[in-house]
Amino acid sequence: MTGTLAADWTNPQAIGYPVLIGGVLLGSVVPVVPTGAVVGAAAAVAMTTTHLSLPLVLLASTLAAFAGDVVTYGVARLGGEAAVRFVARGQTPEQLARARRRFARHGWQLIVVGRLVPAGRIPALVAAGTLGYPWRRLLPSALVACLLWAVAYALLGILSGGLFDDPLVATLVAAALVLVVGALSAGVARLVRRRRARRAPAALPGGGGEMIDPAVGPARGGPQPPTDQEHP
């Protein structure tokens, strides 16, 4: 039996899926793993070898990302201030305040877009959790967002695997493509934020320099959760 287990764990197929699922899940809860690079690399391996199946790579990536997003949202909604600070670490108060204001206007759309935009996922999920966004709306929105995200990054791996036959080269190129695309997207997002900041209205007097949306309230004041009449 020991020999069978050893043989299983020396099989790239047996190792590949747990690494894919574990990497995406961990990176979705604690952003220390470049989850997009993990998905792209797995897709490249699926294109150049028989060790992984591309449909299973997409399925595993989507479900792992979805589980991570649900955990992040659940902690923000059910946890205390310390828990919210934990999941939102690395995010500035301005980012979180902007996400709350936008969430009041766009709702589920922000969840989908936040998954695809660099540094947009955590503010969107924290805003959803702290504003009490309903579970029945969060879950389908997050699932669609994670599927689109998995497909987008897998396409880079498919491209790499189509250009290079060597699995190692294809994997490295896929990971590099993901990092380059992520860096370019982050740069564009920063430019957009700066342009919006120039056009933003002045802060309310006495508000400590923070803009307050009447539909949401102060960023740290226990805003009221959205009602069922909120945008679908």
Buried (B, 14 or more C-beta within 10 A) or exposed (E): EEEEEEEEEEEBBEEBBEEBBEBBBBBBBBBEBBBBBBBBBBBBBBBBBEBBBBEBBBBBBBBBBBBBBBBBBBBBBEBEEEBBEBBBEEBEEBBBBBBBBBBBEBBBBBBBBBBBBBBBBBBBBBBBBBBEBBEEBBBEBBBBBBBBBBBBBBBBBBBBBEEBEEBEBBBBBBBBBBBEBBEEBEEEBEEEBEEEEEEEEEEEEEEEEEBBBEBBBBBEEEBEEBEEEBEE
